Amino acid sequence: MREEEEKTVLEQVFGSSSEESDSSDGYSDGESDREWEWESISEVKGLWLCPRFLSPRHQSRILASIQSQNWFPSPSINQAMRFGLQHLPSWAPPLAHSIRRSIRLQAHNPSPFPPHILLREPLFDQMIANVYQPGEGICAHVDLLRFDDGIAILSLESDCVMHFTNASLSVPVLLTPGSLILMSGEARYHWKHEINRSPEFQIWQGRQLTQSKRTSITLRKLSPSTP
């Protein structure tokens, strides 16, 4: 029964297989292996990017769900956090399921997530959603150690460039709507990541990116040692 319920939620957010076969927008839904093309960011060990993880249709479904929950009733409220599997929105476990499935369907060595992360249950039990208005970003940081290894960040709406930095190097990564990045190992613990939305920082391959509202969904797992 639980499996049937999870399948229903999965189809509500990510679409059914019949929707995928009828799709003509050039994108697949979140359950199609042909669009799950993982790229290793070679300069940052443990950093992987899937540029088209979700189609525009399924991005819109998640955004509509967020809007219906009224997480951000005013511009001054730009962050929503949920702790514990039972408190996650209904689309978050299916999203985690799609992440796990997408990795298992790809023949990469090393894998975007190492086996000890990929096999854990649940894969994630904490979510943070952020809304960034034009000109807003995030300062350079490493996620708190209260969260376990293995972090996923889904980007929605505006393009942006996320910079990964260590003591001697800065590596830019373009995040497009529907893209997903995974961080584990060195990328998670030894590299800071930031988004500076000043115009001089929002340049990709010589082209200035248009800055509009961006929503991000971060999925993490609380460390077993966290009370």
Helices and strands as residue ranges (DSSP letters): H 2-14, H 17-22, E 39-40, E 47-50, H 56-69, E 79-83, G 85-87, H 92-105, H 115-118, E 126-132, E 138-141, E 151-157, E 160-165, E 170-175, E 180-183, H 186-189, E 192-195, G 199-201, E 203-204, E 207-208, E 214-220
